[in-house]
Amino acid sequence: MRVRNNRIEIFYGGAHNIVKNLRTFFLMTFLTLMLLFLGNLIGGRSGMTIALIFSFLMNFISYWYSDKIVLSMYRAQEVNRQTNPGLYSTVEKLAKTAKLPMPKVYIIPQRQPNAFATGRNPKNAAVAVTTGILEILDEHELAGVIGHELGHVYNRDILISTVAAAIAGAITYLAHMARWAAFFGRDDEEDSNPVAIILMAILAPIAAMLVQMAISRTREYKADQFGARVCGDPRYLSGALRKLDMWSRNIHMDASPATSHMFIVNPLSGEKMAELFSTHPRMEERIKRLENMK
């Protein structure tokens, strides 16, 4: 924020964040209602009840164990001040600047330069970077990336994105069940329309994916702004994003589509279908916004 017109800019920034958070709330509500609707489509009231229980169960697992699951998935190795003093000190300095608790620090043994943050809240957060990112970024660019990830921690984006991914995954699973229900019918409704069920089974996963994309893209812009301020210069992060975008298109990463939204750049950006349904905003737009920051 600029010093002049400070009160106005603080008010605008706060109001803008409230609007974004409300939009995320409505999108999450839409995902949950879609899940319940599919449950009802498959099994009536009993199906809706099962879908609701399934949703609560997935949210519970996502809340408490998502960080451990994703870190284990990518074989992340925790480091400390003794094993990697440079990376640890960078994270520690930026966390202090952002007034955040010191997160755990991990290195992922992958050549593609990338990074993500995880954890249910700032007190239980972790920041993970790949070995590739440590090889191509200078200390200022790395600070920009770490600042971006701390922005996700500060805004609790990772928890929201993880829960959204869990619900979207449940919708996709129920959509497959709905297709079978269309063929075998429902016990409680003899007049159920199989064509309508098949149509919803096809459209529901697409709608869930679009909602998940909308949530993730909004959060990336907020994290970019936060990271630019924490590291001290928006050019540090914009320069890092240019490098990461170029290298990620040329170096494959063994990443799951379900977790691609967590990374600072889409780890699947080299794949055409991944670009079409990317959970990240266009890199050109992200860089442009950073360069326009005062």
N, C-alpha and C positions, 0 to 999 in steps of 0.2 A: 504493500500500500504506500502511496505517496504521502508525504507529511502534510502538504497543503490540502485543504478541504477534508481533513482527517475524519471528522465526525460523519460527514456525508458518505465518504468511501467506506468507513466501517459499517455504517447502516446498510449501504447497498450490498456490501459483501455478505453481511449476515442475512439479509433478506434473500439474496440470491441462493445462499446455501440452504435456507429453509425451503425454498421452492424446489430445489434439487432433491432434498430429503423427502419431501412430500411426494414427488414424482416416483422416487424409488419405493416408497411405502405403497403407493397405488399399484405399481407394477408387481410388487411381491404379492399383494392381495389378489391381483388378477391371476397370477400363477397358481395360488392356493385354490381359488374358486374353480379354475380350470381343472385342477386335479380332482376336486370333489365332483365336478360335473361328469368327468370321465368315469369316476367310480360309480356314480348313479346310472350312467349309460350302460355300464357293464352288468351291474347287479342290483339296481334299484337302491332302496334305502340301506340295505345291508352292504352293498358295494360302496356307497358313499361313506358309511361308517368305517369300513376297512381302509378306504383311501385316506380318511382323516387320521386314523391311527398310524397308518404308514407314513403320513406326512410328519406327524409328531416324532415318530421314531427316527426318521432320517434327519430331522432338524436337531434332535438330541445328539445323535452321533456326530453330525457336522459341527455342532457347537463345542463338544468336548474333545473330539479326537481327530478333526480334519487336519490340524497342523502336523501331528505325528504321522498320519497316513500319507500325506503328500511328501513330506521330507523323506520318509522311508521309500516311497515310490521312486524318487530320484537319487537314492543312495547318498543323500547329503551327509557331510561329515562336519561335526561341530568344531570350531576353532576358538582359540582364546588369545590372550595377550602374548603368551609364550610361543604358541604354534604359528601364529600369523599376526605379528604386531602391527603391521601397516594397515591391513583391512580392519582389524579390531579397533584400532585407534581412530580410524576414519568414522566408523559407525558410532563409536563412543562420543566423539566430538559433535557430530551432527545430532545425535539423540539429545545431548545436553543443550544444544542450541534450540532444538524443537521443544525442549522441556518435556521429554518423554523418558520413561524408564529405559534402561539399557536392554535392548533385545538380545536374544541369543544370535550368534553369527554362524552361518554354515557355508560350506563350499560344495558345489555340485560338480562331480567329475564329467563335464560335458564340454566339448570344443566350441559349440555355438555360444557366442557371448550373450548372456541373458541374466535376469535376476527376478526374484519375487519375494514377497513378504507373506507371512501367514501368522495365524494366532487368533484367538477369540477376542482378545482385548489388548490394550497397550502393555499391561503387566505380564502378559503371557505371549509375547510376540517373538517372531524370529525373522531374520533377514537372510536370504540365501542368494549367493551369486555363483555363476559358473566359473570354471577355470579359464574358459575362453575370454570372459569379460575382463579378467585381471591382466590378460596378456595384451589387449588392444587399447585400453583406455588409460589416459594419464590420470594423475591424482585429482585434478579438478573435475574431469568428466565422471570419474568414479564417484566423487562426492555428489554430483548432480543425480546420478542413478540411485545412490543410497538415500538421498533426500526424497526422491520420488517414492521409494518404497516406504520410508517413514511417514510419508503423506498418507499412504494407505493404512498404515497402523493408526495414525492420529484420527483419521476419519472412520475407522472400523470398517473399511471397505471389504477386507478379505472375508470377514464373517458373513457379510451380506451376500457377496458373490458366491461363497461356498454354499450357503443355504439355497440361493437361487439355482445353482447348478444341481443341487440335490433334488429340489422340487421338479426342475425341468427333466431330470433323469427319470423321476418317478412317473411323470406325465408320458414320457416316451414309452416306458414299460407298460403302463396301463393302456396306451394306444394300441400296442401289439395285442394285448388281451382283448381289446374291443373288436379287433378284426375277427378274432375267433368267435366272439360273442355274436357277431353279425351272421356267421354261418350256422351256429348251433342254437341261436335264440336265447331269450331269457325266460326263466321259469315264472316270473311274476308278471310278465307282460306279453301276452300272445300277439298284440298288435304292434310290437316294436318294429321300427322301420330299419331293415338291414342296410339299405343304401345310405341312410342318414348316419348310421353308426360307422360305416366304412369311411364316409366323407369326413366325419369328425376325427376318426382315428388317423387320417392322413394329415389333416389341417392342424390338429392340436399340437403335435411335436414341433411343427414349423413355427406356430405362434409362440410356443414356449421358448424356442431358440431365439426368436426375434426380441422377445422381452428380455431374455438374459443378455443379449447383445446390447440392448438399450441401457441396461443397468451398468454394465461394464464400461461402455464407452463414456458415459457421463462421469464415472468415477476416475477414469484415466486423466481427463482434463484437470480435475481438482488436484490429483496427486502431482501432476506436472507443475502446477502453480505453486503448490506447497514446497516441492523439491527445489524449484528455482529460487525461492526466497530463503530456504534454509541453507543452501550451499553458497549463497551470496551473489550469484550471477546467473541469469537465465541462459546465457551462452554456454555455460558448462554443460547443462542438460541438453540443450539443443544440439551441441556438437556430439555428445554421446549418442543421442538418438539417431543422428545421421549415420554414424559408424555401425550401430547395432542393426539398423534397418538394412544396410548393405550386406553385412556379414551374415545376418540371419537368413537371407535369401540364397546364400551360397553354401552354407554349412548346415547339414541336416541335424536335427535334434530328436532324440527318441522321447517324444512327449505325447501325453494323452490329450485328445481334444477336450476332454472334460475339465482339464486343468489349464488349458491354454490361456484362459482369461486372466490367470494370476500373474503372468509374466509381464515385464515392462514392454516387451515387443512380442508379437505373436510368434511363438516358436515354430509354428507350421506355416509361416508366411511364404515359404517356397512352394507350397502346394496351391494350385489354382482354386480348388473348391474351398480351401481354408480362407483364401483371400475374399471370396464371394460372401462367406458367412463369418467374417472376422469379428471377434469380440472387441477389437481395438479400433479407435478412430484412425482416419487416414494420417499417415506419418507426416505428410506435407502440412496438414492443418495443425497438428501438434507443434511442429517446429515454428510455423508462422505465429501461433499464439504466444509462444515463448519469446520469440524475437520482438514481438510487439509489447512485451511487458516493460514497464518503466522501472 
